Amino acid sequence: MFSFRLAVPLVLLPVLASATPASGANLARLVTLDELQKRLGEEDLRILDTRPRADYERGHLPGAVWVDANAVEAMAAKPGALTDRALWERWIAPLGIGPKSDVLVYDARRQLDAARLWWLLSYLGVERVGLINGNFSLWASEKRPVTTDVPAVEPRAFKVVFRGDRHATRDEVLAAVGSKSDAIVDARSDAEYAGQDRRARRVGHIPASCSIEWVNLVDKDGRFLDDAALARKLAQAGVKPGEPVIAHCQGGGRASVDAFVLERLGFKTRNYYLGWSDWGNASETPIENEKGPESKK
């Protein structure tokens, strides 16, 4: 799955992840290209590249470790995967993430793959993880350092501590809809929200949810809009200051972009990671679409 060399034989060194939740501000960290360039080579910095492997091999940020984004997406979508501690402990060990590691993730897809990995790592208990404000193409176009050298990474055992406060299950979303305790933010396209684009057995959206399509939060170069512009978009969609939020999409990635923005702006946010692939294929979930409420089928 990974394309880096190991500095030592595969002997896992014990590292414990704290069960103490980190603050949202610490988890939704956004680092500029200038800030990152000044930090290249720091001992505790772990940069993760989620682009296709061929792109990584043609050139990447110095010290960056390749992660197979497609494999991660497939793993997380398997039934029961989001509660399978052993699965994720096997997966994360080769990344060499320790208790002092500062993990930063980048991609070439307007943060889509990077945000998914950001959310998953934070959910697994990695306490210092953030995103880089810009795609790899922007970094390269500005003539910043690029290398083909593959870093030698010492694997570490990582004790996964699932952060339940960062994840929402179907039952929890159902409860939130019934009690109106959380704002429900839908990161999918307008067509999916309206029920015009079918990606599950049933189409439409969760009742009372608001549509904030992820692509409207980040520009083509992978830079997030400024905080004031983002706050306006949330307000226009009907998200009220201070209320807890549950974000979702089809299968976790797009919702992770929305979740990152929401957390940066101070909202307590959970990701209904399985999203419409779960809700839209269930028979007991309430649904609305352009025709109005849909009867349960």
N, C-alpha and C positions, 0 to 999 in steps of 0.2 A: 504493500500500500504506500510505503514511503520510499523516497529516492535518496536518502542520505546515508553516509557511511557512519559506522559506529566507532568511537574512539577506543572502546574496550569491549571485551566479550559481553554478551547479553546477560549481565548480572544486575538485577534490579535493586537499586538503592532505596531504602525506605524513606518516604516523604509523606507526611500527613497533611491533609487539607483540613483547615479549621472548619468546624461546624458553625462558627459565629458568622452570621450574615454580614457581608460587606455592604456599605451604603450604596444606593442607586447611583449617586454621583461618581463613586469610585469605579463602579462597574461600567457605566456608560461614558467612558472616557474617550475623547476624540483628540488625536494628536496630529498636528500639522506636519507637512513635509519638512519644513525647516526644523521643527523641534526634533523630528525623528532623525534627520541627517546628522544633527549634532550629537545624537546618542548612539550612533552606530558603533558597535564594538563593545558596548557595555556588557559586563559579565552576566548580569541578571536579565538582560533583555532577550526575549524570545519572539522573533518575528515569524509569522506563519503566512505562507503564500498558498492561496486556494485556487489559483488558475490551473488550467490543464497542464499536465506534466510536461508536454512538449514545449509549451511556452516557458515554463519554469527553467527547463534545461537550456533554452536559448538565452536566458538572462533573467536575473532576479535581484532583489535587494541584497546587499552583503549580509550574510548571516541568516538569511531567510531559509526556513525549513518548509518543504513541500508537504501539503496535506491534500489527499484525494477528496475533493468536495463532493463528487458524485457518490463515492462510497459512504461518506458520512451521512448524506441525505438518505441513501438506501437503508443504512443501518438504523437510523432513527425512526424510519417509517415502519419497521417490522413490529408486529404485535408484541407488546410487552417490553419493547426495547428501552423505553424511557424509565423503566424501573429495574433494569438489569444491570446491577452494579458491576458484576464480573466482566460483562461485555465491554463496558466503557473503561474499566481499569486496564484491560488488555489493550484497548485502542490507544489510550492516552500515554501509556508508559514510554513508548519510543520518542515522544515529543520532548522528553527531558524537562518537563515542567516541575519546578520545585516550589517550596513555600515562599521564596523571595522573588520568584520569576515575575517579570512584568511582560505580559503577553500582548502583542499587537498583531492584528490580522488585516490583510489586504487582498483585493481581487482585481478583476478587470470587468466586473458586471455591475457597476454602480452600487456596490456594497451588498448585493444580494447574497453571494456566497459567503462573504466575510461576516455579514451580520448573523447569518445562520450559525456559523462556527462560534462567533462571539457569544450568542445566546446559549448554545449548547455547553460551551466551556464554563460559563457562569453558572449554569444549571447544575453542572457536575461538581461545583464547589471551587473552581479557580477564582481567586479573589481579586486578582489584578489583571484584568483583560479589557482591551479597548480596540477601537478601530483607527485606521489611518485615513485622514480626510483627503482622499483622492485615489484614483485608480493607479495601477502600475504604469499605464500609458502616460499619465500626467507626470509621474516621477521621471520616467525616461525622457519625455519630451523636454523637460527642463534641464537635461544633461546632468542629472544627479547620478551618484555611483551605482553601477550595475555590474554584476559579476556572473560567471558561470560556475564558480567554485561551489561545491556542495559542502556545507559545514559538517564537521564530525560532531555528533550529538551523543552524549552519554545518557542512556535510558534511565528512568527513575520510576519506581513504584509510586503511584498516586492513589491515595485512599479517596474514592469518590464519596461525596456527601451530597446527595440530591437536595437541591434547594426548592422545596415545595412551594415557597412563596413566589417563585418565578414561573411556575407552571400551573395551568388550569386544565382539569379534566372535563369531559362532557357533562358529567353530573354537576360539577361546580359551575359550569356555564349555565346549565339549566336552572340551577338555584339562583344564580345572579340575575337571569332574565325574569324569573318569578318575583324576586324581591326588589328588583331594580337597584341592586346594591353597587353595581359596577357599570361603567360605560363599556359598551362592546364596540370595538373598532375593527372594521373589516378592511384589510390591506389589499384585497383582490381588485380586479379591474371593474369598471362600471358595468360591463356586460355580464360578468359573473354575478355581481351584486344584484342586478336586475333580473337574473334568471335567463338571460339570452345566450349565455355561453355555458354549455353543460359539461361539467367535469366530475359529476357524481350522479347517482341514481335520481336524486331530487335536486332541483335548482332553486336559486333565490338567495335569501340572506336570513340571518338570525333576527327575530323580531326586535325592533327598537335599536338595532345596531346602526352605526354611522359609517359611511364610506370614506376612507382616507387611503387612496391608492398609493402604495409605497413609492412608485416611480415619481410622484409629485413632490417628494421630500428631498431628493438628491439630484444633482445635475448630471449631465452626460459624462463628466470627468470624474464622477464619484465623490464630489464634494457636497456635503449637506448644506441646505439653505441655512441662512443665519437664523439665530434663535428667534428673533422677532418675527420673521416670515413664517417660521414653523409654528410659532404660537398662534399667529393669525389663522393658519390653516386648521389647526385644532379647534379654535374657537368657532370658525365658520362651519365646521362639521358638527358642532354641538357638544364638544367635550368641555366640561365645566372645570374650572380651576380646583385642584385639590381632590377631585373624585378618583377612586381607584378605577383602573382600566384593565380590560382583558382584550388583547389583540389576537387576531387570527387571520389566516388566509386559507389556501388549499392544503398546504403541508409544511408550514413552519417557517420557510425562508423569508417570504415577503413580510409576514407578521413580525419577524425579527428586526427588520428595518424600522417598522413603525414602533416596535417596543424600544429600540435604541433611542429614537427621537423622544418618545414619551418619557423615558427615564431621565434623559438629559434635561428635560424641562420640568422635572420634579414630580412626575406622576408615578404612583405606585402601580406597577404594571406586571401582569402575568401574560404569558404566551400560551394560548390554547393551541399547542403545537400541531396536533393532528388535524385541527381545523375542519374545513369543508369535506375533506376526504373521510372524516369520521361523522360529522354532523349530517352531511348530505346523503350519506348512505345508511343512516339509521332510520328506523320507522317511527320512533316515538318523539322525535324532535320537532318543535314548532318551526315553521318556515314562512317567510313572506317573500313575494316576488312582485313583478310589475303588475300582476293581476290581482294582488292582494294576498291575504292569508291563504296558505295552502292547507288543505285537509291532510291529516296524517294518513299515510298509506302503508 
